[in-house]
Amino acid sequence: MALYEHVVITRPDISPAQVDAFVEDLTGFLTEKGAKIGKTEYWGLRNLAYPIKKQRKGHYSLINIDGPAEAIHELERRQRLSEDVMRYMTIRVEELTDEPSPVLSRKERRRD
């Protein structure tokens, strides 16, 4: 099976709890398809580089996936149909890490 990092940007008018429920639905679907989920991260409500559907912010989430390509294709199909998803990107990687992503580690450095 291949290793993937999947980032999804959801609409800013939904709550963080709804984003967590959405990500849990995605991970549940992927496990049904035979994929293993590494880590999931919620990066928060962040500014977009350019407006998407007249929105300037979005909820960012990261999912590390170890699974078959068919599961990833079905995941992307579902996200194209979802009204809550503004953008998504799936990247195949050589290895997955359990360390916090650079986005989260930068947030932690700001707090210190």
C-alpha positions in Angstrom: 0.0 0.0 0.0 1.1 3.6 -0.6 1.5 6.4 1.9 -0.4 9.7 1.4 -0.8 13.1 3.1 -4.2 14.5 2.6 -5.0 18.2 3.4 -8.6 19.4 3.3 -10.0 22.9 3.6 -13.5 23.2 4.7 -15.9 26.2 4.8 -15.3 28.8 7.6 -18.9 29.0 8.7 -19.0 25.5 10.1 -17.7 24.9 13.7 -14.5 23.2 14.7 -16.6 20.4 16.2 -18.3 19.8 12.8 -14.9 19.8 11.1 -13.7 17.1 13.6 -16.9 15.1 12.9 -16.2 15.4 9.2 -12.6 14.2 9.6 -13.9 11.3 11.7 -16.3 10.3 8.9 -13.5 10.4 6.4 -11.2 8.2 8.6 -14.0 5.8 9.3 -14.7 5.5 5.5 -11.0 4.9 4.8 -10.6 2.2 7.5 -13.6 0.4 5.9 -11.8 0.5 2.6 -8.7 -1.1 4.1 -6.6 2.0 4.8 -4.7 2.7 8.0 -4.8 6.2 9.4 -1.6 7.6 10.9 -2.2 10.9 12.5 -4.9 13.6 12.0 -4.3 17.2 12.8 -6.6 20.2 12.9 -4.7 23.3 11.9 -7.5 25.7 12.7 -9.2 28.5 10.9 -6.6 30.1 8.7 -6.5 32.8 6.0 -6.5 31.6 2.4 -3.9 32.9 -0.1 -6.7 33.9 -2.4 -10.5 34.0 -2.1 -12.3 30.7 -2.8 -16.1 30.9 -3.4 -16.0 34.4 -1.9 -14.5 33.1 1.3 -11.2 34.4 2.8 -10.7 31.8 5.5 -11.0 28.1 5.9 -10.6 25.2 8.4 -7.5 23.2 7.5 -7.1 19.5 8.5 -4.3 17.0 7.7 -4.7 13.2 7.5 -1.9 10.7 7.1 -3.1 7.6 5.2 -1.5 4.3 4.4 -3.9 2.6 2.0 -4.8 1.5 -1.5 -5.2 3.9 -4.4 -8.8 2.9 -4.9 -9.7 4.2 -1.4 -8.0 7.5 -2.2 -9.9 7.9 -5.5 -13.2 7.3 -3.7 -12.2 9.7 -0.9 -11.5 12.4 -3.5 -14.8 11.7 -5.3 -16.7 12.1 -2.1 -15.0 15.4 -1.3 -15.8 16.8 -4.8 -19.5 16.2 -4.0 -19.4 17.6 -0.5 -20.6 21.2 0.0 -18.4 21.7 3.0 -15.1 21.1 1.2 -13.6 24.1 -0.5 -10.3 22.5 -1.6 -8.4 19.3 -1.0 -5.0 17.9 -1.9 -3.6 14.4 -1.7 0.2 13.9 -2.0 2.0 10.5 -2.2 5.0 10.5 0.2 7.9 8.1 0.8 7.3 8.0 4.6 5.0 9.2 7.2 6.2 10.8 10.4 4.5 10.9 13.8 6.0 14.3 14.7 3.8 17.4 14.5 3.7 19.0 11.1 5.6 22.3 10.6 2.3 24.2 10.8 1.6 23.0 14.3 5.2 23.3 15.5 5.3 26.9 14.3 2.1 27.6 16.4 3.7 26.1 19.4 6.8 28.2 19.0 4.7 31.3 18.9 3.0 30.4 22.2 6.4 30.0 24.0 
